[in-house]
Amino acid sequence: MSFLSEFERTIDKRTLAVVTIGLFKTCVGTTILSMPKALANTGLVVFPLLLFGFGLVAHYSCSLVARSIDIMGGGKHIDPCKVGAYGLGDTGKWITLGLTLLDSWGSCIAFLSTLADILRPLLEEESVLGAGSVWTSQWVVVMSCTALVFPLLLHTKIAGLAWINILGIVALLAFVLGVFVEAVKNNQGLAGAPTGKLDTDCVVALTVVAFAYDGAQINVFPFYRGMPPVAKGSTRTKGYFVSLCCGMAVALSAGAYLCVAFLGFSTYRGDTKSDVLDNIDNTNLMYVCIKIFFAISLLFTVPLTLFECAEVLRQVFWGTGEREAIEPKPLLRVRR
């Protein structure tokens, strides 16, 4: 039986598309704004190599998570704490809980802070709220955004956030299109740009690229739980298909990063700032549209970022009903 025919029989394409889009959306956050500067600090050759290398690491780590869940037998209530407890007992459970909280809330704080930085100048326009208004303070804007997304955290199944994924992806594509339009208008080309650099700025850029795919690993869990079981008799496991989706999501993320990086750098060259939005002319409508589209994309990423964190807290502190026993099942042999 060919791979394609087994693929069709094992799991439907729509499921793989939904999981891939969801993982892609969780990968792309505020880091995309720093990609043009990262390209300027590393060079035209080194930057894609770094992005590709960290992409391979991200995909491999996601595959390890998916395979670990397979080894534990899957289950509809599997979460990071159960994996930690399986490997290290109660110590592993609490270590995993702490890492999950740090990863999720660290990203969430960065997203909300960036949202406030984007929205405050727009709200301070005289035609809106005006400068100095209490409603345009950093904390008020952050808390307002938090209040908007909080009801979405009450979902207990990732499928309930499918429409959030779609709206977020549309807004992200609109943002990339806006950057493309700006590049067409003010493009300076790539002639004379360095192919590679090795200095302190390159080290800073390395840390930016290292976080390019942050969030994919932790979100393997909700999408694994949400994916239907594979067909009986299949030689492939659910973890295999989640890993496949992770690979496609990482590739799409790398494509988005490369697109924004090259467009932004070719437009502003030596004047490229660490946040590409700071480079865009703030006196025209295009600037406002680009900011609003990215803000919408970021706003819809927050509930996806916090989804597994909320699920872990529910299971650890407010879990209801009988906890399912974790009984490892022998893995089916996966054909290479």
N, C-alpha and C positions, 0 to 999 in steps of 0.2 A: 504494500500500500504506500503510495507516495505521501510526502509530507503534506502537500496541499489537501489531498483527499482526507487524510486523517485529521488535519486541522479543521476542515469544514465539519467533520463528524463529531469532533470532540467539544468544540465551544464556538459560539456564534461570533461573527465579526463585530456586531454592534457592541457586545460586551467588551471586547478588546479595545475598541475605539473609545468607549466611555472611560475605561480604566487608564488608557494612555493619555487622554486629554486631561483627566484629573491629576495624574502624576506630573504631567507637563506644567499644569497651572501651579502646583505646589513648588515646583523647582524655580520658576521665574518670579523673582520678587524685586526688591530694591537694588539688587546687585546689577541689574541690567543698566541702570543709570550710570554706573561707574565703568562700564566696559570700554567706551571710547578712550577714557583716560588710561585705563589699563593697557590698551593697545598702544597708546602713545609712549608709555613707559617701558614697554617690553619689545616692541618691534613687530613688523608685518609677518615675520616667520615664527618668532618665538611665541607670540600670543596664541595663534591657532594651535600650536603644539601643546601649550599649557592647558588650553581649554579641552583639547582632545584627551590629554593624559588624565586630567581630573575627571573627565567624563567616564573614562574607562574604570577609574577607581569607584566612582559613584554607582555605576552599573553593577560592578562586581560586588560591592557591599549590599546593594539591594537584592542581588541574587542570593547572597548568603542568608539574608533575613528571610527571604521567601523559602529557601530550602530548609532553614531551621524550623519554620512553621510546619512544613511538610513532615519533617522528622517527628515533630510533636503530635502529629495526627490532625493538624488543622483545628477545626472546631469553630462554632459561631461566636464564641466568647474569647477567642485568643487575643492577647494584647501583649505589649512589651514586658510588662511586669511578670506575666506567666512565663515568658521565655527566660527572663532573668532568674526567676525562682527555680525553673527547671535546671538551669546550669549551676547556680550558686546558692540555692535555698533562699531563706528569708533575706540574707544579705544582698543577694542578687536582685531580689524583688525591689528593695528600697533603693539600691543603686540605680536600677533602671528607671524607677519612678522619678528620682532626682534628675537624671539625664533627660528624660522625656519633658519634664517641666522646664528645665533650662533651655532645651532646644526650641520648644514650642513658644514659650513666653519671650525668649530672646528675639526670635523672629517677629513675634507679634508686636513687641515694643518698638522694634526698628520700623515695622510697617506703619504703625500708628503715628510715630514721630515724623516719618516722611510725609504721611498724609496731612498732618497739621502744617508742615512746612509748605506743602503745595497749596492747601486751601486758604491759609491765613491771608496771603497777599491778595487773593481773589476776593475774599470777604471784606478786606479793608478798603476796597475801592469805594469812592464816594457814592457811587450809584447803588451800592449794596448796603453795607453796614457802617462804613466809614472807619478811619483809623482811630485807635484808642478805645473802641467799643469793648465792653466786657465780654461780648460774645465772640470776639476774635482772639482772645487769649489762648495760649498754647494748651492749657489744661482743659478749657471748655471745649475746644475743637476736638481734642483727643477723646474726652468723655462722650461727646456727641457721636463720634464715629463708633466708639465702643457700644453705646446704646443701640446703634443701628444694627450691628452685627450680632449682639447678644442673643436675640431670639433664634438665630440660625444655629446656635450651639446646642439648642435643645433637641436637635435631631439626633436620633440614636443610630441611624443608618446613613452611610455615606451616599446612598442613592437619592436620599432626600435633598441633597445639595447639587444634583445634576444640573439644574437650571442655573445655579451660581457659576458652575464651571463654564457653561456656554456663554453667559453674559461676560464673565471675566475674560475669556478667550477673545470674544469680539472686541472688547475694549482694548485688550493688549494689541491685537492686530491693527486697530485704529491708531493706537499710539505709534507703532512701528511705521505705519503709513504716513503719519504726520512727520516723523523724523526723516522719512524718505523724501517727502515734499520739500522740507527745509534743505536737505542735501542737494536736491536738484536745483534749487534757487541759488545756493551759495557754495556750490562744490568747488574745492581748490585742488582736487586730485590727490594721488598718492605718490607722485613723482618726488624723489629725493627723500622719502621717508625711510628711517632706519629699519633694517631687517631684523636686528637683534640688539639688545642692550643688557648690560650687567652692572647695575649700581643700586644705590639705596631705593631709588624710585621703582626699580624692577622688583625689589623685595616687597614693597608695599603693594604693587600690582599683583604679585603672587598670592598674597593673602586675600585679595579681592576675588581672584579666579578660584581660589580654594573653596570659597563659599558659594560658588556659582550654582551648585546642585544641592545645596543644603535644604533639607526638608523631604527629600525623596525617600530616604530610608525609613523614617518614622511613619510615613504614610503608606508604606507597603501593607501595614496591618489592616487598616479599614478597607482598602480595596481588595485585599485577599479575602476578608470576611464577606464582602459584598459580591464577590464573583461566584456564580453558580457552580455546583460540582461538575467535574468533567464527566463525560459519558463513560458508562461502564465498558470495561474492556480496553480502555485507552492505555497506551504505554507511557503516557505523559501525565505529570501531576499538575495540580492547580498552581503550585509554585513555579513550575516551568513557564506557564502562560503569564503569570505576574511578572516574572523576570523578563520575558519577551516585551511586555508592555513598558517596563522600566527602561529597557534599552531604547525603545522608540521614543519615549518621553525625553530621555537624556539627549538623544540625537536632535529632536525638535528644539529643545532648550539651547543646545549649542548653536543651532541654526539662527535662532532669534538673537543670541548674544553676538554672534559674528556679524549679523546684519546691522544691528544697532552700532556695534563697535566701529565697523568700517565706514558706515554712513556718517556717524558723528565725527570721527577723526578726519575723514576727507573733507568735511565741511569747515571744521575749526582749527585743524592742524595744531600749531604750537599754542594756541589759545584754549585748547580743550580743557575743561574743568572737571573736577572729580564727580560732579553731578551734571550730566549733559543738559538738564533742564535749565541750569544757570547760564548756559551759552545761548539759549534761544531768545530771540528778540521778544521782549515782553510788551511791545506796543501794538502788536497785531492780533487778529482773531485766531490765526493759526497757533500762536503760542498758548492762548487760553484753551483751545481745543485739545492740544497735545497734553497739557497738564490735566485737564478734566478727564480725558480718556485713561491716562495712567492712574489717576486717583481712583477711578471706578474699578480698574483692574486690580489695584492694590486692596481696595476695600473688600472686594469679593474673594481675595486670597486669604484674608484673616480668618474667616470661619473654617476654611480648609486646613489652615496651619494649626488651629487650636482643636480640631475635631478629635484627634487621637488623645490629646492631653485631657480633654473633657471626658472621654470614654474611660481612660485609665482612672481618673479620679472617681468616676461613678462606680467602677468595679472595685477599687481598693477601699474606698471609704463609705460608699452608699450602695454597694452591690445588693441586689435583691434576689431571692430565690436560691436554689442550690447551685453551688459552683460546680462546673463540669470537671470531671476527673481528667487529668492529662495522662493519656496512655499512648506512648509512642507506637506508631504503626510502621511496619517495614515499607520502605519506599519501593515503588515499582521501578523497574529498570528503565532508565531514560535513554532512548537511542540518540546517538550523536549524529 
